[in-house]
Amino acid sequence: MSRTAYAGLKPKHQKFVGDYIENGSVAGTYRRAGFKTDGHHAAESNGSRLITRDDVKAAVEERQADRSQTEVDARAGGGAC
């Protein structure tokens, strides 16, 4: 599978994806990515809408798969001396 979904995103969307994977909160993630908002409800609404976009959803899935593979690789190599 080609790893291009994340690279094709705008910088704010990349920040959103990275932060979302770390903490899973769409409202906080939306604000930390640099999007302007008029409060928690607006951030929650806009973040929820952003996470359902096909390009953002694909990037989240891509980064989660990369992260899972990195964790598997680390566990496999962790016992070697």
Wavefront OBJ file of the C-alpha trace (Angstrom):
o trace
v 0.000 0.000 0.000
v 1.283 3.452 -0.890
v 1.953 5.757 2.065
v 0.821 9.038 0.568
v -2.441 10.056 2.283
v -0.663 11.911 5.111
v 1.828 13.616 2.799
v -1.017 14.928 0.652
v -2.628 16.835 3.521
v -2.214 20.527 4.284
v 0.065 21.254 7.281
v -2.831 21.987 9.690
v -4.498 18.748 8.677
v -1.231 16.864 9.260
v -1.022 18.380 12.754
v -4.637 17.395 13.358
v -3.956 13.777 12.323
v -0.823 13.474 14.460
v -2.432 14.956 17.542
v -5.647 12.973 17.066
v -3.681 9.719 17.048
v -1.942 10.735 20.276
v -4.997 11.801 22.295
v -8.204 11.062 20.365
v -9.987 14.289 21.326
v -11.337 16.014 18.227
v -12.076 19.332 19.971
v -8.654 19.699 21.592
v -6.930 18.361 18.523
v -8.772 20.829 16.302
v -7.588 23.782 18.401
v -4.001 22.517 18.812
v -3.703 22.050 15.055
v -4.155 25.803 14.715
v -7.750 26.068 13.599
v -9.601 29.068 14.998
v -12.795 28.399 16.886
v -15.369 30.230 18.957
v -15.455 27.671 21.741
v -15.559 24.018 22.641
v -18.831 23.242 20.855
v -17.585 24.734 17.580
v -14.244 22.913 17.905
v -16.051 19.633 18.604
v -18.353 20.108 15.623
v -15.620 21.189 13.207
v -13.198 18.521 14.429
v -15.829 15.828 14.034
v -16.531 17.003 10.509
v -12.800 17.082 9.680
v -12.152 13.553 10.977
v -14.829 12.170 8.642
v -13.255 13.644 5.491
v -11.964 10.849 3.270
v -8.441 12.270 2.987
v -8.098 12.861 6.740
v -9.629 9.484 7.596
v -7.195 7.751 5.217
v -4.251 9.613 6.760
v -5.333 8.618 10.292
v -5.614 4.967 9.248
v -2.248 5.155 7.496
v -0.471 6.699 10.501
v -2.113 4.253 12.931
v -0.926 1.341 10.787
v 2.592 2.802 10.703
v 2.522 3.281 14.468
v 1.282 -0.273 15.061
v 4.013 -1.685 12.829
v 6.662 0.367 14.646
v 5.434 -1.009 17.986
v 5.521 -4.580 16.642
v 9.028 -4.050 15.279
v 10.191 -2.596 18.607
v 8.798 -5.558 20.550
v 10.364 -8.041 18.145
v 13.770 -6.387 18.398
v 13.515 -5.407 22.052
v 14.758 -8.725 23.422
v 17.827 -8.977 21.213
v 21.196 -8.250 22.754
l 1 2 3 4 5 6 7 8 9 10 11 12 13 14 15 16 17 18 19 20 21 22 23 24 25 26 27 28 29 30 31 32 33 34 35 36 37 38 39 40 41 42 43 44 45 46 47 48 49 50 51 52 53 54 55 56 57 58 59 60 61 62 63 64 65 66 67 68 69 70 71 72 73 74 75 76 77 78 79 80 81
